[in-house]
Amino acid sequence: MKRRSLGQEKIQPWGFPVACCSPTDIRKLSLLAIVVLVLLRVSIGWQFFYEGIWKSHSLHGTEPWSAAGYLKNAKGPFRSTFRNMVDDPYDLDKLDLEKVNARWTEWSEAFKKYYGLDENQIKSLDDLVKKTQGKLKVVLENPAWVGKPADQRIGEFEVYRALIERYEAKLKKVKVDFQQEHLDKQWTELEAKRKELSGPVDALTKELQTDASDLLTLEQIQRGKLTPAPSKVDSINNKTIWALTILGFCMMVGLFSRTAAIGTAGMLLMFYLVVPPWPGVPEAPGPEHSLIVNKNFIELLACLALAALPTGRWLGLDALIHRFIFRGKTD
């Protein structure tokens, strides 16, 4: 049998050459290819890492990031799965006077305990909550919103619920493009009505929290922002932020780079499936127009390619780990 020379490619029985990817065989790849692949890994890592840091930082600001909006706008065959990750996808609880009052009362008790309010502050906060609840009652019991059963006049609440029922019913029957276009118009109408009704409630909630913060002393303010009671979407937000930050960091520095690339591809798959650019699925809002393949899908494939290559051992912490911990072992 003829012996294979050192630089000769190994040939499998089906006739295709095997491209070896261990660091000892990088001579089979050009220097330019190695540099581009490492830069690709670092670039994707930086994108994820920065997204995680930015989202984490926003949680301490006046407009914290949340995945709720993205999940609420889910389309396609997995729509229900993603929308059910949000506690109240249609904001119906915000239109329930008792539920909103209960949520505000729970928040005020947590506010008192967290900041250690004195008696005067507690009295001022209780008065503030009662005042805001009075405003809320005026808003939610507006005859134009609740209607007048005696006069057989329906209110905006019933109109909104009817829009929801109509949309959900027609969504199951959509088969052709013109039906989808009509459904898109109904969704726009539904979203406009949701914002019209829930907007004043959100404004009152923000007003209550802002006015309550004005009651605090400088020492109390230094304790930081009160963390709201956890919800389903809060858990998703935290997991997303941690995953983006950790996976991005590992991709950047080449630490467990193959595992990180697989994890990153998994996250991108989830992003892709929320609004997949498939035939019959409404397009996501924005300037992008895609069919089957979009930016998330392309980046997903790039991560899978990186998972098949030891780029972390070419340039990254994986090289140090392999050298000092797994010395003597081979791929």
C-alpha positions in Angstrom: 0.0 0.0 0.0 1.3 3.4 -0.9 2.0 5.5 2.1 0.4 9.0 2.4 2.9 11.9 2.6 2.7 14.3 5.4 0.9 17.0 3.5 -1.4 14.7 1.6 -5.1 14.9 2.4 -6.8 11.8 3.8 -9.3 10.3 1.4 -12.4 8.6 2.7 -13.9 5.6 0.8 -16.5 7.7 -0.8 -13.8 9.9 -2.4 -14.1 13.2 -0.6 -11.0 14.7 1.1 -11.2 15.3 4.8 -10.4 18.8 5.9 -8.7 18.5 9.3 -9.4 21.3 11.6 -7.0 20.8 14.6 -4.5 23.6 15.3 -1.7 21.3 14.0 -3.4 21.2 10.6 -4.1 24.9 10.1 -1.5 24.8 7.3 -4.4 23.4 5.3 -6.2 26.8 5.6 -4.8 30.0 4.4 -3.8 32.7 6.8 -6.4 35.0 5.4 -9.1 32.3 6.1 -8.0 31.9 9.7 -8.0 35.6 10.3 -11.4 36.1 8.8 -12.9 33.2 10.8 -11.5 34.5 14.0 -12.7 38.0 13.2 -16.2 36.6 12.5 -16.2 34.9 15.9 -15.1 38.0 17.7 -17.5 40.2 15.8 -20.5 38.0 16.6 -19.3 37.8 20.2 -19.0 41.5 20.5 -22.5 42.0 19.1 -24.0 39.6 21.7 -21.9 40.9 24.6 -22.8 44.6 23.9 -26.5 43.7 23.5 -26.4 42.0 26.9 -24.6 44.9 28.6 -26.8 47.5 27.0 -30.0 45.7 28.0 -28.7 45.2 31.5 -27.8 48.9 31.9 -31.3 49.9 30.5 -33.0 48.1 33.4 -31.7 50.9 35.7 -33.1 53.7 33.5 -36.5 55.3 33.0 -37.2 53.0 30.0 -36.0 49.5 30.8 -35.7 47.0 28.0 -38.2 44.1 27.9 -38.8 41.3 25.5 -42.5 41.7 26.0 -43.1 43.8 22.9 -41.1 41.4 20.7 -43.0 38.4 22.0 -46.4 40.0 21.8 -45.8 40.6 18.1 -44.9 37.0 17.4 -46.2 35.6 14.1 -46.4 32.3 12.3 -46.8 28.7 13.6 -45.1 29.4 17.0 -47.1 32.6 17.7 -49.1 31.1 20.7 -45.9 29.6 22.2 -44.1 33.0 22.3 -47.1 35.1 23.2 -47.9 32.9 26.1 -44.5 33.8 27.5 -46.0 37.2 28.3 -48.3 37.4 31.3 -51.0 39.6 29.6 -50.4 39.7 25.8 -53.5 41.8 25.1 -53.1 44.0 28.2 -56.6 43.1 29.4 -55.5 43.1 33.0 -54.7 46.8 32.7 -58.4 47.4 31.9 -59.6 45.7 35.1 -60.0 48.3 37.9 -59.6 45.7 40.8 -56.5 44.1 39.3 -54.7 47.4 38.7 -55.6 48.7 42.2 -54.3 45.4 43.7 -51.1 45.7 41.8 -50.6 49.3 42.9 -51.3 48.4 46.5 -48.8 45.6 46.3 -46.2 47.9 44.8 -46.7 50.6 47.4 -46.2 48.1 50.3 -43.0 46.9 48.7 -41.9 50.5 48.2 -42.5 51.3 51.9 -40.5 48.3 53.0 -37.6 48.7 50.5 -36.9 52.4 51.3 -37.9 52.2 55.0 -40.3 55.1 54.8 -41.1 57.1 58.0 -44.7 57.8 59.2 -45.0 61.0 57.3 -43.8 59.4 54.1 -46.1 56.5 54.5 -49.1 58.8 54.9 -48.1 60.8 51.9 -47.6 57.6 49.8 -51.0 56.3 50.9 -52.7 59.5 50.0 -50.9 59.5 46.6 -52.0 55.9 45.9 -55.7 56.8 46.8 -55.5 59.9 44.6 -54.1 58.0 41.6 -56.7 55.2 42.1 -59.4 57.9 42.0 -58.0 59.0 38.6 -57.9 55.4 37.5 -61.6 54.9 38.4 -62.6 57.9 36.3 -60.6 56.6 33.4 -61.8 52.9 33.5 -65.4 53.8 34.4 -65.7 56.3 31.6 -69.2 55.6 30.0 -67.6 55.8 26.6 -65.3 52.9 27.5 -67.7 50.7 29.6 -70.8 51.5 27.5 -74.4 51.9 28.7 -76.2 48.5 28.8 -79.6 50.3 29.6 -79.3 52.2 26.3 -77.8 49.1 24.5 -74.7 51.0 23.8 -71.4 49.1 23.8 -68.3 50.7 25.1 -64.7 50.7 23.8 -63.8 47.7 26.1 -66.4 45.5 24.3 -65.2 46.8 20.9 -61.6 45.9 21.9 -62.7 42.4 23.0 -64.6 41.9 19.8 -61.6 42.9 17.8 -59.5 40.3 19.6 -62.0 37.6 19.0 -62.4 38.5 15.4 -58.7 38.6 14.8 -58.0 35.2 16.6 -60.8 33.6 14.6 -59.7 34.8 11.2 -56.1 34.1 12.0 -56.9 30.3 12.0 -58.6 30.5 8.6 -56.0 32.6 6.6 -54.9 30.7 3.5 -54.2 33.2 0.7 -52.4 36.5 0.4 -55.3 38.8 0.2 -56.7 37.3 3.4 -53.4 37.9 5.1 -53.3 41.5 4.0 -56.8 42.1 5.4 -55.7 40.4 8.6 -52.7 42.7 8.8 -55.0 45.7 8.7 -57.1 44.2 11.5 -53.9 43.7 13.6 -53.0 47.3 13.1 -56.5 48.3 14.2 -56.3 46.0 17.2 -52.9 47.3 18.3 -54.1 50.9 18.0 -57.1 50.2 20.2 -54.9 48.4 22.7 -52.6 51.4 23.0 -55.5 53.7 23.2 -57.1 51.9 26.2 -53.9 50.8 28.1 -52.0 54.0 27.4 -53.8 56.1 30.1 -53.3 53.3 32.6 -49.6 53.1 31.9 -49.3 56.9 32.2 -51.0 56.8 35.6 -48.7 54.0 36.8 -45.6 56.0 35.7 -47.0 59.1 37.3 -47.6 57.3 40.6 -44.1 55.8 40.6 -42.5 59.2 39.8 -44.5 61.1 42.4 -43.6 58.4 45.0 -39.9 58.8 44.2 -40.2 62.5 44.9 -41.0 61.6 48.6 -37.6 60.0 49.1 -34.6 61.5 50.9 -31.2 61.5 49.3 -30.1 58.6 51.5 -33.1 56.6 50.5 -32.6 57.3 46.8 -29.0 55.9 47.1 -30.5 52.5 47.8 -31.2 52.2 44.1 -34.4 51.4 42.2 -37.0 49.2 43.6 -37.1 45.9 41.7 -40.7 45.1 40.7 -42.4 41.8 41.6 -41.1 39.1 39.2 -43.2 38.0 36.3 -42.9 35.5 33.5 -41.4 38.0 31.1 -39.0 39.3 33.8 -37.6 35.8 34.0 -37.2 35.8 30.2 -35.6 39.2 30.3 -33.0 38.1 32.8 -32.2 34.9 31.1 -31.8 36.7 27.8 -29.5 39.3 29.2 -27.3 36.7 30.9 -27.2 34.5 27.8 -26.3 37.3 25.5 -23.5 38.5 27.9 -22.0 35.2 28.7 -22.2 33.7 25.2 -20.9 37.0 23.7 -17.9 37.1 26.1 -17.0 33.5 25.4 -17.2 34.1 21.7 -15.0 37.2 21.9 -12.2 35.7 24.0 -12.4 32.2 22.4 -13.4 30.5 25.7 -15.3 27.2 25.0 -15.7 28.7 21.6 -17.5 25.7 20.0 -20.0 25.3 22.8 -20.5 29.1 22.8 -21.1 29.1 19.1 -23.8 26.4 19.4 -25.5 28.3 22.2 -25.4 31.5 20.2 -26.9 29.6 17.2 -29.7 28.4 19.5 -30.5 31.9 20.6 -30.6 33.1 17.0 -32.9 30.3 16.2 -35.3 31.4 18.9 -35.1 35.0 17.5 -35.8 33.7 14.0 -38.8 31.6 15.0 -40.6 34.5 16.7 -41.4 36.1 13.3 -40.1 33.6 10.7 -39.9 35.0 7.1 -41.9 32.1 5.7 -44.6 32.2 3.0 -47.9 33.1 4.5 -46.4 34.7 7.7 -46.7 38.5 8.0 -43.5 40.4 7.7 -41.9 41.8 10.8 -42.2 45.6 11.1 -39.2 47.5 9.8 -37.3 48.1 6.6 -36.1 44.5 6.2 -37.9 42.3 3.6 -36.9 38.6 3.6 -38.1 35.3 2.4 -37.0 32.2 4.4 -33.5 33.7 4.9 -33.0 36.8 7.0 -30.1 38.3 9.0 -30.8 36.0 12.0 -30.7 32.9 9.8 -27.5 34.0 8.1 -25.8 34.7 11.5 -27.1 31.3 12.8 -25.4 29.5 9.9 -22.2 31.4 10.6 -22.3 30.3 14.2 -22.8 26.7 13.2 -19.8 27.0 10.9 -17.7 28.4 13.8 -18.9 25.5 16.0 -17.3 23.1 13.5 -13.9 24.9 13.7 -11.5 25.3 16.6 -11.1 29.0 16.2 -10.7 29.4 20.0 -7.5 27.3 19.8 -6.2 29.3 16.9 -6.6 32.5 18.8 -8.3 32.5 22.2 -8.4 31.1 25.7 -9.1 27.7 24.4 -5.5 27.5 23.3 -4.3 28.1 26.8 -6.7 25.6 28.3 -5.7 22.9 25.8 -2.0 23.6 26.3 -1.9 23.7 30.1 -4.8 21.5 31.1 -5.3 19.0 28.3 -1.7 18.7 27.3 -1.0 15.4 25.6 -4.6 14.9 24.4 -5.5 15.3 20.8 -8.8 16.2 19.0 
